[in-house]
Every structure is written in structure tokens, then in C-alpha cells.
Amino acid sequence: MCRTGRAVIETSLAELCREHPVSVLCVYDRGGAGTRQLDIAVAHHPDELRDQQAFVHHDRHRLALGGEFDISNLDVLSTALRTLTAIGATGATADALPAVPTLTVDLRQLEFLSVAAARTLDIGTAGYRHRGGRVELHHPSPHLITVLHLLDLHRLPGLTLVTGPAGR
């Protein structure tokens, strides 16, 4: 099936998922699905992508993460970050400031972030931050703050931890 055909299917699935909550990632859990299909799924299902242990929700300015991110679902996190920070999606050139200078990552529903997932946050936003974009990690739990500090993520250029009332 061509990429355009898959995009139409993914858009239709996204509309159905708004009315009937389902896990759209079940299709991509099978061997051989590949990153191209996952890229299409993330791009066309901004409302929410969910697997057994985690979810991502994104729009042009914000990414919300929930559940647990570890080695088993790093591809979903990486794809969501790539979608939001992609040069083509913002219309910017490699040397230009991103169209949305601040990317908000909402962590209030995130229960667990492995070291590999924290590294994915760093690597997945590095090019965006290097081009002048800012990344704000909002409302991490006290446990996540400790983990992020131990890993020195709060010291990365262009990345800020925003703490305070999480509004749970």
C-alpha cells in the first residue's frame, strides 16, 4: 500500500478513535511493522496513541506523556519527538529558528521514565534545541525530578524543568 493510502487509513482510524477509545498501537506491535508505519500513526493520531503501558498525546506545541516509558516503547517516544521537532513540519530550514520556539512536554501523568527514555528525550530534542528551540518539561513528579537531576537533564542547553502544582 502506498504512503498516501496509509495516511488516509490512519486519519480515518484517528477519527474513529475519538469516538471509540482503542489502542491503535496494537497494529504496530507485530514484527515487521517498521518505523515508517509508526511515523504515519504518530503523525495522524495526535489525540492519543496508547500501548499497554504508556500513551502520547501531541499537537503542534505540546507533547503529553503518560504511564511508563522504557526500552519496550522508546520508538513511540522517539517518533513523537521527531514529529514535533522535524524541520519539515515547522517549515524551518536547518539553520533557522523553529516556527514554535518552545516545545512543552507535559509529564504530569508520567509514572516512570527509564534512563533510556530520558536519553531519548535528550537526543530527540537536541537538534531542535541546537536550532534555537526551547524544550520545557512541565510538572514532573518528585521522583522524576530526582531522576532528571541525577541524569543532569536539567543542565542541558535549551531544556528547562518547570515544577510547581501539577494540577492533578
DSSP file (Angstrom, degrees, kcal/mol; ACC not computed):
  #  RESIDUE AA STRUCTURE BP1 BP2  ACC     N-H-->O    O-->H-N    N-H-->O    O-->H-N    TCO  KAPPA ALPHA  PHI   PSI    X-CA   Y-CA   Z-CA
    1    1 A M              0   0    0      0, 0.0     2,-0.0     0, 0.0     5,-0.0   0.000 360.0 360.0 360.0 140.6    0.0    0.0    0.0
    2    2 A C     >  -     0   0    0      1,-0.1     4,-2.1     4,-0.0     5,-0.2  -0.309 360.0-110.2 -75.0 160.2    1.3    3.5   -0.8
    3    3 A R  H  > S+     0   0    0      1,-0.2     4,-2.1     2,-0.2     5,-0.1   0.857 118.6  54.0 -58.5 -38.6    2.2    6.0    1.8
    4    4 A T  H  > S+     0   0    0      2,-0.2     4,-2.0     1,-0.2    -1,-0.2   0.908 107.5  50.3 -64.3 -42.2   -0.8    8.2    0.8
    5    5 A G  H  > S+     0   0    0      1,-0.2     4,-2.1     2,-0.2    -2,-0.2   0.902 110.3  49.4 -62.1 -42.0   -3.2    5.3    1.2
    6    6 A R  H  X S+     0   0    0     -4,-2.1     4,-3.0     1,-0.2    -1,-0.2   0.887 108.3  54.1 -63.8 -38.8   -1.8    4.6    4.7
    7    7 A A  H  X S+     0   0    0     -4,-2.1     4,-2.4     2,-0.2    -2,-0.2   0.900 108.1  49.3 -63.1 -40.3   -2.2    8.2    5.6
    8    8 A V  H  X S+     0   0    0     -4,-2.0     4,-2.2     2,-0.2    -1,-0.2   0.924 112.8  47.4 -63.7 -43.9   -5.9    8.1    4.6
    9    9 A I  H  X S+     0   0    0     -4,-2.1     4,-2.7     1,-0.2    -2,-0.2   0.930 112.3  49.4 -62.5 -45.5   -6.4    4.9    6.7
   10   10 A E  H  X S+     0   0    0     -4,-3.0     4,-2.4     1,-0.2    -2,-0.2   0.889 110.2  50.5 -63.3 -39.5   -4.6    6.5    9.7
   11   11 A T  H  X S+     0   0    0     -4,-2.4     4,-1.9     2,-0.2    -1,-0.2   0.910 111.6  48.4 -64.2 -41.8   -6.7    9.6    9.5
   12   12 A S  H  X S+     0   0    0     -4,-2.2     4,-2.1     1,-0.2    -2,-0.2   0.909 111.1  50.3 -63.9 -42.5   -9.9    7.6    9.4
   13   13 A L  H  X S+     0   0    0     -4,-2.7     4,-2.6     1,-0.2    -2,-0.2   0.894 107.4  54.5 -61.9 -39.6   -8.7    5.5   12.4
   14   14 A A  H  X S+     0   0    0     -4,-2.4     4,-1.3     1,-0.2    -1,-0.2   0.907 107.7  49.7 -61.8 -41.1   -7.9    8.7   14.3
   15   15 A E  H  X S+     0   0    0     -4,-1.9     4,-0.9     1,-0.2     3,-0.3   0.909 112.3  47.5 -64.3 -41.7  -11.5    9.9   13.7
   16   16 A L  H >X S+     0   0    0     -4,-2.1     4,-2.6     1,-0.2     3,-0.6   0.884 107.2  57.3 -64.3 -38.5  -12.9    6.5   14.9
   17   17 A C  H 3< S+     0   0    0     -4,-2.6    -1,-0.2     1,-0.2    -2,-0.2   0.782  97.8  61.3 -66.7 -26.7  -10.6    6.6   18.0
   18   18 A R  H 3< S+     0   0    0     -4,-1.3    -1,-0.2    -3,-0.3    -2,-0.2   0.870 115.9  32.7 -64.5 -35.0  -12.0    9.9   19.1
   19   19 A E  H << S+     0   0    0     -4,-0.9    -2,-0.2    -3,-0.6    -1,-0.2   0.781 130.6  31.9 -91.5 -30.5  -15.4    8.2   19.4
   20   20 A H  S  < S-     0   0    0     -4,-2.6    -1,-0.3    -5,-0.1     2,-0.1  -0.876  83.4-135.6-133.2  98.2  -14.3    4.7   20.4
   21   21 A P        +     0   0    0      0, 0.0     2,-0.3     0, 0.0    -3,-0.1  -0.333  41.4 151.5 -59.8 123.1  -11.1    4.6   22.6
   22   22 A V        -     0   0    0     -2,-0.1     2,-0.9    -5,-0.1    28,-0.2  -0.946  52.6 -99.5-143.7 163.7   -8.9    1.8   21.3
   23   23 A S    >   -     0   0    0     -2,-0.3     3,-0.8     1,-0.2     4,-0.2  -0.791  31.8-177.0 -87.5 109.0   -5.2    1.0   21.2
   24   24 A V  G >  S+     0   0    0     -2,-0.9     3,-0.8     1,-0.2     4,-0.3   0.661  75.9  70.4 -79.6 -14.6   -4.0    1.9   17.8
   25   25 A L  G >> S+     0   0    0     25,-1.0     3,-1.0     1,-0.2     4,-0.7   0.635  73.0  85.9 -77.8 -10.7   -0.5    0.7   18.5
   26   26 A C  G X4 S+     0   0    0     -3,-0.8     3,-0.7     1,-0.3     4,-0.4   0.853  86.2  56.3 -57.3 -32.7   -1.7   -2.9   18.6
   27   27 A V  G X4 S+     0   0    0     -3,-0.8     3,-0.5     1,-0.2    -1,-0.3   0.829 108.3  47.3 -65.5 -31.9   -1.1   -2.9   14.8
   28   28 A Y  G <4 S+     0   0    0     -3,-1.0    -1,-0.2    -4,-0.3    -2,-0.2   0.458  92.3  78.0 -93.6  -2.0    2.5   -1.8   15.3
   29   29 A D  G << S+     0   0    0     -4,-0.7    -1,-0.2    -3,-0.7    -2,-0.2   0.702  76.2  94.8 -75.8 -19.6    3.3   -4.4   18.0
   30   30 A R  S X  S-     0   0    0     -3,-0.5     3,-1.3    -4,-0.4    -3,-0.0  -0.422  90.1 -96.9 -74.1 147.9    3.6   -7.1   15.4
   31   31 A G  T 3  S+     0   0    0      1,-0.2    -1,-0.1     2,-0.1    -2,-0.1  -0.299 105.5  26.6 -59.9 144.3    7.0   -7.9   14.0
   32   32 A G  T 3  S+     0   0    0     -3,-0.1    -1,-0.2    -4,-0.1    -3,-0.1   0.446  78.3 120.3  85.4   0.3    7.9   -6.2   10.7
   33   33 A A    <>  -     0   0    0     -3,-1.3     4,-0.6    -5,-0.2    -2,-0.1   0.923  57.6-163.8 -65.6 -42.2    5.7   -3.2   11.1
   34   34 A G  H  >  -     0   0    0     -6,-0.2     4,-1.2     1,-0.1     3,-0.2   0.156  32.1 -79.2  81.5 162.9    8.6   -0.8   10.8
   35   35 A T  H  > S+     0   0    0      1,-0.2     4,-3.0     2,-0.2     5,-0.2   0.770 119.3  66.9 -74.4 -26.8    9.2    2.8   11.7
   36   36 A R  H  > S+     0   0    0      1,-0.2     4,-1.9     2,-0.2    -1,-0.2   0.930 104.3  44.7 -60.7 -44.5    7.6    4.2    8.5
   37   37 A Q  H  X S+     0   0    0     -4,-0.6     4,-2.4     2,-0.2    -1,-0.2   0.883 113.1  51.0 -66.7 -37.8    4.2    2.9    9.7
   38   38 A L  H  X S+     0   0    0     -4,-1.2     4,-2.8     2,-0.2     5,-0.3   0.903 107.1  53.9 -66.2 -40.6    4.8    4.2   13.2
   39   39 A D  H  X S+     0   0    0     -4,-3.0     4,-2.3     1,-0.2    -2,-0.2   0.923 110.8  46.6 -56.2 -45.1    5.7    7.6   11.8
   40   40 A I  H  X S+     0   0    0     -4,-1.9     4,-2.0     2,-0.2    -2,-0.2   0.917 111.7  51.0 -64.4 -43.3    2.4    7.7    9.9
   41   41 A A  H  X S+     0   0    0     -4,-2.4     4,-1.1     1,-0.2    -2,-0.2   0.928 112.4  45.3 -61.6 -45.9    0.5    6.6   13.0
   42   42 A V  H  < S+     0   0    0     -4,-2.8     3,-0.4     1,-0.2    -1,-0.2   0.908 113.7  49.6 -65.4 -41.5    2.0    9.3   15.3
   43   43 A A  H  < S+     0   0    0     -4,-2.3    -1,-0.2    -5,-0.3    -2,-0.2   0.847 118.8  37.8 -66.3 -33.3    1.5   12.0   12.7
   44   44 A H  H  < S+     0   0    0     -4,-2.0    -1,-0.2     1,-0.2    -2,-0.2   0.447 111.9  56.8-102.1  -1.0   -2.2   11.1   12.1
   45   45 A H     <  +     0   0    0     -4,-1.1     3,-0.2    -3,-0.4    -1,-0.2  -0.488  56.2 147.5-124.6  62.0   -3.2   10.2   15.6
   46   46 A P        +     0   0    0      0, 0.0    12,-2.1     0, 0.0     3,-0.2   0.789  62.4  70.8 -69.3 -25.4   -2.4   13.3   17.6
   47   47 A D  S    S-     0   0    0      1,-0.2     2,-0.2    10,-0.2    -2,-0.1   0.951 120.1 -36.8 -59.2 -50.1   -5.3   12.9   20.0
   48   48 A E        -     0   0    0     -3,-0.2     2,-0.4     9,-0.1    -1,-0.2  -0.791  44.8-162.5-175.4 133.6   -3.7    9.9   21.7
   49   49 A L  E     -A   56   0A   0      7,-2.7     7,-2.3    -2,-0.2     2,-0.4  -0.982  25.6-176.7-114.4 132.5   -1.6    6.9   20.9
   50   50 A R  E     +A   55   0A   0     -2,-0.4   -25,-1.0     5,-0.2     5,-0.2  -0.983  14.9 177.7-134.7 138.1   -1.7    4.2   23.6
   51   51 A D        -     0   0    0      3,-2.8   -27,-0.0    -2,-0.4   -25,-0.0  -0.556  57.3 -74.2-118.8-164.6    0.0    0.9   24.2
   52   52 A Q  S    S+     0   0    0      1,-0.2     3,-0.1    -2,-0.2    -2,-0.0   0.787 127.1  17.4 -65.3 -26.3   -0.3   -1.4   27.2
   53   53 A Q  S    S+     0   0    0      1,-0.1    15,-2.8    15,-0.1     2,-0.3   0.512 122.8  28.5-125.8  -4.5    1.9    0.8   29.5
   54   54 A A  E     - B   0  67A   0     13,-0.3    -3,-2.8    56,-0.1     2,-0.3  -0.958  51.5-157.0-151.6 165.7    2.1    4.3   28.0
   55   55 A F  E     -AB  50  66A   0     11,-2.1    11,-2.0    -2,-0.3     2,-0.4  -0.991   3.4-157.4-145.2 155.3    0.5    7.0   25.9
   56   56 A V  E     -AB  49  65A   0     -7,-2.3    -7,-2.7    -2,-0.3     2,-0.4  -0.989   8.3-178.0-128.1 141.6    1.5   10.0   23.9
   57   57 A H  E     + B   0  64A   0      7,-2.0     7,-3.4    -2,-0.4     2,-0.3  -0.997  16.2 169.9-134.5 132.3   -0.8   12.9   23.0
   58   58 A H  E     + B   0  63A   0    -12,-2.1     2,-0.3    -2,-0.4     5,-0.2  -0.988  20.7 175.1-145.3 155.0    0.5   15.8   20.9
   59   59 A D        -     0   0    0      3,-2.4     3,-0.3    -2,-0.3    -2,-0.0  -0.735  60.8 -74.2-135.3-168.7   -0.4   18.8   19.0
   60   60 A R  S    S+     0   0    0     -2,-0.3    40,-0.1     1,-0.2     3,-0.1   0.768 129.4  26.7 -63.8 -26.0    1.9   21.3   17.3
   61   61 A H  S    S+     0   0    0      1,-0.1    43,-2.1    42,-0.1     2,-0.4   0.538 118.6  47.4-113.1 -10.3    3.1   23.0   20.5
   62   62 A R  E     - c   0 104A   0     -3,-0.3    -3,-2.4    41,-0.2     2,-0.4  -0.986  48.1-165.8-145.2 143.1    2.7   20.3   23.2
   63   63 A L  E     -Bc  58 105A   0     41,-2.9    43,-2.8    -2,-0.4     2,-0.5  -0.997  12.5-163.2-126.4 125.4    3.5   16.7   23.9
   64   64 A A  E     -Bc  57 106A   0     -7,-3.4    -7,-2.0    -2,-0.4     2,-0.4  -0.931   5.9-166.0-109.1 132.4    1.9   14.9   26.9
   65   65 A L  E     +B   56   0A   0     41,-2.5    44,-0.7    -2,-0.5     2,-0.3  -0.927  10.3 174.4-116.6 141.4    3.4   11.6   28.1
   66   66 A G  E     +Bc  55 109A   0    -11,-2.0   -11,-2.1    -2,-0.4     2,-0.3  -0.983  42.5  13.5-145.0 157.0    1.7    9.2   30.5
   67   67 A G  E    S-Bc  54 110A   0     42,-2.5    44,-3.0    -2,-0.3    45,-1.7  -0.655 103.9 -27.3  85.9-135.9    2.3    5.8   32.0
   68   68 A E  E     - c   0 112A   0    -15,-2.8     2,-0.6    -2,-0.3    45,-0.2  -0.976  48.3-164.5-126.8 126.5    5.7    4.2   31.8
   69   69 A F  E     + c   0 113A   0     43,-2.3    45,-2.5    -2,-0.4    48,-0.3  -0.949  30.7 135.4-111.5 122.4    8.4    4.7   29.1
   70   70 A D  S >  S-     0   0    0     -2,-0.6     3,-1.7    43,-0.2     4,-0.3  -0.698  71.4 -59.9-143.9-164.2   11.1    2.2   29.0
   71   71 A I  G >  S+     0   0    0      1,-0.3     3,-0.6    -2,-0.2     4,-0.2   0.755 123.7  65.6 -60.2 -25.4   13.1    0.2   26.4
   72   72 A S  G 3  S+     0   0    0      1,-0.2    -1,-0.3     2,-0.1     3,-0.1   0.711 115.4  24.3 -73.9 -19.0    9.9   -1.5   25.2
   73   73 A N  G X> S+     0   0    0     -3,-1.7     4,-1.5     2,-0.1     3,-0.6   0.099  79.6 116.4-135.1  25.8    8.3    1.7   23.8
   74   74 A L  H <> S+     0   0    0     -3,-0.6     4,-3.2    -4,-0.3     5,-0.2   0.820  73.4  64.4 -62.5 -30.5   11.2    4.1   23.1
   75   75 A D  H 3> S+     0   0    0     -4,-0.2     4,-2.2     1,-0.2    -1,-0.2   0.868 101.4  49.5 -63.3 -34.9   10.2    4.0   19.4
   76   76 A V  H <> S+     0   0    0     -3,-0.6     4,-2.4     2,-0.2    -1,-0.2   0.936 113.9  44.9 -67.8 -46.2    6.9    5.7   20.2
   77   77 A L  H  X S+     0   0    0     -4,-1.5     4,-2.5     2,-0.2     5,-0.2   0.934 114.7  48.6 -61.9 -47.3    8.6    8.4   22.2
   78   78 A S  H  X S+     0   0    0     -4,-3.2     4,-2.5     1,-0.2    -1,-0.2   0.902 112.1  48.7 -60.8 -42.5   11.3    8.9   19.6
   79   79 A T  H  X S+     0   0    0     -4,-2.2     4,-2.5    -5,-0.2    -1,-0.2   0.902 110.6  50.4 -66.1 -41.6    8.8    9.1   16.8
   80   80 A A  H  X S+     0   0    0     -4,-2.4     4,-2.0     2,-0.2    -2,-0.2   0.921 112.8  46.6 -62.7 -43.2    6.6   11.6   18.7
   81   81 A L  H  X S+     0   0    0     -4,-2.5     4,-2.0     1,-0.2    -2,-0.2   0.915 112.5  50.1 -64.5 -42.3    9.6   13.8   19.4
   82   82 A R  H  X S+     0   0    0     -4,-2.5     4,-1.0    -5,-0.2    -2,-0.2   0.897 109.2  52.5 -62.7 -39.9   10.7   13.6   15.8
   83   83 A T  H  < S+     0   0    0     -4,-2.5     3,-0.3     1,-0.2    -1,-0.2   0.912 114.2  41.7 -61.5 -43.4    7.3   14.5   14.6
   84   84 A L  H  < S+     0   0    0     -4,-2.0    -1,-0.2     1,-0.2    -2,-0.2   0.755 122.0  38.5 -78.8 -24.8    7.2   17.6   16.8
   85   85 A T  H  < S+     0   0    0     -4,-2.0    -1,-0.2    -5,-0.2    -2,-0.2   0.386  83.5 129.8-107.4   4.4   10.7   18.8   16.2
   86   86 A A     X  -     0   0    0     -4,-1.0     4,-1.2    -3,-0.3     6,-0.2  -0.308  57.3-138.6 -63.8 138.2   11.0   17.9   12.5
   87   87 A I  H  >>S+     0   0    0      1,-0.2     4,-1.4     2,-0.2     5,-1.0   0.909 103.6  53.3 -61.1 -43.3   12.3   20.7   10.2
   88   88 A G  H  45S+     0   0    0      1,-0.2    -1,-0.2     2,-0.2    -2,-0.0   0.854 105.5  53.8 -63.0 -35.3    9.7   19.8    7.5
   89   89 A A  H  45S+     0   0    0      1,-0.2    -1,-0.2    -6,-0.1    -2,-0.2   0.796 114.2  40.6 -71.6 -27.5    6.8   20.1   10.0
   90   90 A T  H  <5S-     0   0    0     -4,-1.2    -1,-0.2    -3,-0.4    -2,-0.2   0.610 103.2-126.1 -95.7 -13.2    7.8   23.6   11.1
   91   91 A G  T  <5 +     0   0    0     -4,-1.4    -3,-0.2     1,-0.3     2,-0.2   0.594  65.9 133.4  79.1   8.7    8.7   24.9    7.7
   92   92 A A      < -     0   0    0     -5,-1.0    -1,-0.3    -6,-0.2     2,-0.2  -0.506  54.2-124.7 -89.2 160.2   12.1   26.0    9.0
   93   93 A T    >   -     0   0    0     -2,-0.2     3,-1.1     4,-0.1    -1,-0.1  -0.513  38.2 -94.0 -93.2 172.4   15.5   25.3    7.4
   94   94 A A  T 3  S+     0   0    0      1,-0.3    -1,-0.1    -2,-0.2    -2,-0.0   0.815 126.2  37.9 -58.8 -32.1   18.3   23.6    9.2
   95   95 A D  T 3  S+     0   0    0      2,-0.1    -1,-0.3     0, 0.0     2,-0.2   0.494 100.4  95.3 -97.9  -4.1   19.8   26.8   10.3
   96   96 A A  S <  S-     0   0    0     -3,-1.1    -4,-0.1     1,-0.1     3,-0.1  -0.475  83.8 -97.5 -90.3 158.4   16.6   28.7   11.1
   97   97 A L        -     0   0    0     -2,-0.2    35,-0.2     1,-0.1    -4,-0.1  -0.501  50.8-100.8 -67.1 136.3   14.8   29.1   14.3
   98   98 A P        -     0   0    0      0, 0.0    -1,-0.1     0, 0.0   -11,-0.1  -0.214  25.4-119.5 -57.9 152.8   11.9   26.6   14.7
   99   99 A A  S    S+     0   0    0      1,-0.2    -2,-0.1    -3,-0.1    -8,-0.0   0.831 111.6  42.9 -64.4 -32.2    8.5   28.0   14.0
  100  100 A V  S    S-     0   0    0      1,-0.1    -1,-0.2   -40,-0.1    34,-0.1  -0.904  76.3-168.2-113.4  99.1    7.4   27.1   17.5
  101  101 A P  S    S+     0   0    0      0, 0.0    33,-4.8     0, 0.0     2,-0.5   0.725  70.9  50.4 -67.4 -21.2   10.3   28.2   19.7
  102  102 A T  E     - d   0 134A   0     31,-0.2     2,-0.6    33,-0.1    33,-0.2  -0.967  64.2-165.7-122.6 123.1    9.1   26.4   22.9
  103  103 A L  E     - d   0 135A   0     31,-3.3    33,-2.7    -2,-0.5     2,-0.5  -0.921  14.4-149.9-101.9 121.6    8.0   22.8   22.9
  104  104 A T  E     -cd  62 136A   0    -43,-2.1   -41,-2.9    -2,-0.6     2,-0.6  -0.813   8.3-166.3 -94.7 126.9    6.1   21.9   26.1
  105  105 A V  E     -cd  63 137A   0     31,-3.3    33,-2.8    -2,-0.5     2,-0.6  -0.947  11.6-151.4-113.7 110.3    6.4   18.3   27.3
  106  106 A D  E     +cd  64 138A   0    -43,-2.8   -41,-2.5    -2,-0.6     3,-0.2  -0.718  21.4 171.5 -86.9 118.7    3.7   17.6   29.9
  107  107 A L  E >   +     0   0A   0     31,-2.8     3,-2.1    -2,-0.6    34,-0.3   0.291  42.4 111.7-108.5   7.5    4.9   14.9   32.4
  108  108 A R  E 3  S+     0   0A   0      1,-0.3    -1,-0.1    30,-0.2   -42,-0.1   0.762  85.9  39.8 -60.4 -26.1    2.1   15.1   35.0
  109  109 A Q  E 3  S+c   66   0A   0    -44,-0.7   -42,-2.5    -3,-0.2     2,-0.5   0.317  88.3 113.8-103.4   7.6    0.7   11.7   34.1
  110  110 A L  E <   +c   67   0A   0     -3,-2.1    31,-0.3   -44,-0.3   -42,-0.2  -0.697  36.7 176.1 -83.1 122.9    4.2   10.1   33.6
  111  111 A E  E     +     0   0A   0    -44,-3.0     2,-0.3    -2,-0.5   -43,-0.2   0.768  65.8  16.8 -95.8 -31.3    4.8    7.4   36.2
  112  112 A F  E     -c   68   0A   0    -45,-1.7   -43,-2.3    31,-0.0     2,-0.4  -0.997  52.6-176.1-148.7 138.2    8.1    6.0   35.1
  113  113 A L  E     -c   69   0A   0     -2,-0.3   -43,-0.2   -45,-0.2   -45,-0.0  -0.946  20.7-147.0-135.5 112.2   10.9    7.2   32.8
  114  114 A S     >  -     0   0    0    -45,-2.5     4,-2.4    -2,-0.4     5,-0.2  -0.233  29.3-107.3 -72.3 167.3   13.8    4.8   32.3
  115  115 A V  H  > S+     0   0    0      1,-0.2     4,-2.4     2,-0.2     5,-0.2   0.900 123.2  53.1 -60.5 -40.6   17.3    6.1   31.7
  116  116 A A  H  > S+     0   0    0      1,-0.2     4,-1.9     2,-0.2    -1,-0.2   0.884 109.2  48.5 -63.2 -38.1   17.0    5.1   28.1
  117  117 A A  H  > S+     0   0    0    -48,-0.3     4,-2.0     2,-0.2    -2,-0.2   0.886 110.0  51.4 -69.8 -38.2   13.8    7.1   27.8
  118  118 A A  H  X S+     0   0    0     -4,-2.4     4,-1.9     2,-0.2    -2,-0.2   0.903 110.0  49.8 -63.0 -40.1   15.4   10.1   29.4
  119  119 A R  H  X S+     0   0    0     -4,-2.4     4,-3.2     1,-0.2     5,-0.3   0.877 107.1  55.0 -65.5 -36.7   18.3    9.8   26.9
  120  120 A T  H  X S+     0   0    0     -4,-1.9     4,-3.0     2,-0.2    -2,-0.2   0.884 105.4  52.8 -63.0 -38.7   15.6    9.6   24.1
  121  121 A L  H  X S+     0   0    0     -4,-2.0     4,-0.9     2,-0.2    -1,-0.2   0.913 113.3  44.6 -60.5 -42.5   14.2   12.9   25.4
  122  122 A D  H >X S+     0   0    0     -4,-1.9     4,-1.0     2,-0.2     3,-0.7   0.977 120.0  38.1 -65.2 -57.0   17.7   14.4   25.2
  123  123 A I  H 3X S+     0   0    0     -4,-3.2     4,-0.6     1,-0.2     3,-0.5   0.884 113.4  56.8 -65.0 -39.4   18.6   13.0   21.8
  124  124 A G  H 3< S+     0   0    0     -4,-3.0    -1,-0.2    -5,-0.3    -2,-0.2   0.697 118.1  32.7 -68.1 -19.3   15.1   13.5   20.3
  125  125 A T  H <X S+     0   0    0     -4,-0.9     4,-2.7    -3,-0.7     5,-0.3   0.438  91.8  95.9-112.9  -2.7   15.2   17.3   21.1
  126  126 A A  H  X S+     0   0    0     -4,-1.0     4,-2.6    -3,-0.5     5,-0.2   0.911  87.0  45.3 -58.7 -47.9   18.9   18.0   20.7
  127  127 A G  H  X S+     0   0    0     -4,-0.6     4,-1.7     2,-0.2    -1,-0.2   0.903 113.6  50.8 -63.5 -40.7   18.6   19.2   17.1
  128  128 A Y  H  4>S+     0   0    0      1,-0.2     5,-2.4     2,-0.2    -2,-0.2   0.927 113.5  44.6 -61.1 -46.8   15.6   21.3   17.9
  129  129 A R  H ><5S+     0   0    0     -4,-2.7     3,-1.5     1,-0.2    -2,-0.2   0.872 109.6  56.2 -67.3 -36.4   17.4   22.9   20.8
  130  130 A H  H 3<5S+     0   0    0     -4,-2.6    -1,-0.2     1,-0.3    -2,-0.2   0.841 103.7  54.7 -63.9 -32.9   20.5   23.4   18.8
  131  131 A R  T 3<5S-     0   0    0     -4,-1.7    -1,-0.3    -5,-0.2    -2,-0.2   0.409 133.0 -90.4 -81.5   2.9   18.5   25.4   16.2
  132  132 A G  T < 5S+     0   0    0     -3,-1.5    -3,-0.2     1,-0.3    -2,-0.1   0.364  83.3 135.3 107.5  -4.5   17.3   27.7   19.0
  133  133 A G      < -     0   0    0     -5,-2.4     2,-0.4    -6,-0.2    -1,-0.3  -0.401  44.8-138.4 -73.6 155.1   14.1   26.0   20.1
  134  134 A R  E     -d  102   0A   0    -33,-4.8   -31,-3.3   -34,-0.1     2,-0.5  -0.889   7.8-155.4-114.6 147.0   13.4   25.5   23.8
  135  135 A V  E     -de 103 159A   0     23,-3.1    25,-2.5    -2,-0.4     2,-0.5  -0.989   7.0-166.8-123.1 125.9   12.0   22.5   25.5
  136  136 A E  E     -de 104 160A   0    -33,-2.7   -31,-3.3    -2,-0.5     2,-0.8  -0.961  10.4-153.2-115.0 124.6   10.2   22.7   28.8
  137  137 A L  E     -de 105 161A   0     23,-3.1    25,-3.1    -2,-0.5     2,-0.3  -0.862  24.6-156.2 -95.4 108.4    9.5   19.6   30.8
  138  138 A H  E     -de 106 162A   0    -33,-2.8   -31,-2.8    -2,-0.8   -30,-0.2  -0.682  54.0  -8.0 -95.9 138.5    6.3   20.5   32.8
  139  139 A H        -     0   0    0     23,-2.4    -1,-0.2    -2,-0.3    24,-0.2   0.806  68.9-179.4  56.9  44.8    5.1   19.0   36.1
  140  140 A P        -     0   0    0      0, 0.0    24,-0.2     0, 0.0    -1,-0.2  -0.481  33.0-109.8 -68.9 147.9    7.4   16.1   36.7
  141  141 A S     >  -     0   0    0    -34,-0.3     4,-2.7   -31,-0.3     5,-0.2  -0.276  32.5-102.2 -67.5 162.4    6.7   14.2   39.9
  142  142 A P  H  > S+     0   0    0      0, 0.0     4,-2.0     0, 0.0     5,-0.1   0.888 125.8  52.3 -54.3 -38.8    9.2   14.5   42.7
  143  143 A H  H  > S+     0   0    0      1,-0.2     4,-2.1     2,-0.2     5,-0.1   0.928 110.1  47.1 -63.6 -44.5   10.5   11.1   41.8
  144  144 A L  H  > S+     0   0    0      1,-0.2     4,-3.2     2,-0.2     5,-0.2   0.873 107.9  56.3 -65.8 -36.3   11.0   12.1   38.1
  145  145 A I  H  X S+     0   0    0     -4,-2.7     4,-2.4     2,-0.2    -1,-0.2   0.929 107.8  49.0 -59.3 -44.0   12.7   15.4   39.2
  146  146 A T  H  X S+     0   0    0     -4,-2.0     4,-2.6    -5,-0.2    -2,-0.2   0.932 113.1  46.5 -60.4 -46.8   15.2   13.3   41.2
  147  147 A V  H  X S+     0   0    0     -4,-2.1     4,-1.9     1,-0.2    -2,-0.2   0.934 112.7  49.2 -62.0 -47.1   15.8   11.0   38.2
  148  148 A L  H  <>S+     0   0    0     -4,-3.2     5,-2.2     1,-0.2     6,-0.7   0.866 112.9  48.1 -62.7 -36.5   16.2   14.0   35.8
  149  149 A H  H ><5S+     0   0    0     -4,-2.4     3,-1.2    -5,-0.2    -1,-0.2   0.904 108.5  53.5 -69.9 -41.6   18.6   15.7   38.2
  150  150 A L  H 3<5S+     0   0    0     -4,-2.6    -2,-0.2     1,-0.3    -1,-0.2   0.861 112.9  44.4 -59.8 -34.6   20.7   12.5   38.6
  151  151 A L  T 3<5S-     0   0    0     -4,-1.9    -1,-0.3    -5,-0.2    -2,-0.2   0.446 109.9-126.5 -88.4  -1.3   21.0   12.4   34.8
  152  152 A D  T X 5 +     0   0    0     -3,-1.2     3,-1.3    -4,-0.2     4,-0.2   0.719  64.1 139.8  62.4  24.3   21.7   16.1   34.6
  153  153 A L  G > < +     0   0    0     -5,-2.2     3,-1.6     1,-0.3    -4,-0.2   0.849  65.0  64.0 -63.8 -32.0   18.9   16.7   32.0
  154  154 A H  G 3  S+     0   0    0     -6,-0.7    -1,-0.3     1,-0.3     7,-0.2   0.631  98.7  56.1 -67.6 -11.6   18.1   19.9   33.8
  155  155 A R  G <  S+     0   0    0     -3,-1.3    -1,-0.3    -6,-0.1    -2,-0.2   0.444  78.4 115.9 -98.1  -2.6   21.5   21.2   32.8
  156  156 A L  S X  S-     0   0    0     -3,-1.6     3,-1.9    -4,-0.2     2,-0.1  -0.454  77.7-103.2 -69.2 137.4   21.1   20.7   29.0
  157  157 A P  T 3  S+     0   0    0      0, 0.0    -1,-0.1     0, 0.0     3,-0.1  -0.389 105.5  13.2 -60.0 132.4   21.2   23.9   27.0
  158  158 A G  T 3  S+     0   0    0      1,-0.2   -23,-3.1    -2,-0.1     2,-0.5   0.474 104.0 107.2  82.4   2.6   17.6   24.8   25.9
  159  159 A L  E <   -e  135   0A   0     -3,-1.9     2,-0.4   -25,-0.2   -23,-0.2  -0.961  44.5-178.5-118.9 130.2   15.9   22.4   28.3
  160  160 A T  E     -e  136   0A   0    -25,-2.5   -23,-3.1    -2,-0.5     2,-0.5  -0.977  23.1-138.9-129.5 137.5   14.1   23.6   31.4
  161  161 A L  E     -e  137   0A   0     -2,-0.4     2,-0.7   -25,-0.2   -23,-0.2  -0.846  17.5-161.7 -90.0 127.7   12.3   21.8   34.2
  162  162 A V  E     +e  138   0A   0    -25,-3.1   -23,-2.4    -2,-0.5     2,-0.2  -0.927  17.7 176.3-112.8 107.0    9.1   23.6   35.1
  163  163 A T        +     0   0    0     -2,-0.7   -22,-0.1   -25,-0.2   -25,-0.0  -0.514  23.2  92.1-105.3 174.7    7.9   22.4   38.5
  164  164 A G  S    S-     0   0    0    -24,-0.2     2,-0.1    -2,-0.2    -2,-0.0  -0.869  80.8  -2.0 134.4-168.5    5.0   23.5   40.7
  165  165 A P        -     0   0    0      0, 0.0   -26,-0.1     0, 0.0     0, 0.0  -0.317  55.6-156.2 -57.4 127.0    1.4   22.5   41.2
  166  166 A A        -     0   0    0     -2,-0.1   -58,-0.1   -58,-0.1   -25,-0.0   0.575  24.6-132.2 -84.8  -9.2    0.7   19.7   38.7
  167  167 A G              0   0    0      1,-0.1    -1,-0.0   -59,-0.0   -59,-0.0   0.836 360.0 360.0  65.1  33.2   -3.0   20.2   38.7
  168  168 A R              0   0    0    -60,-0.0    -1,-0.1     0, 0.0     0, 0.0   0.493 360.0 360.0 -68.0 360.0   -3.9   16.6   39.2
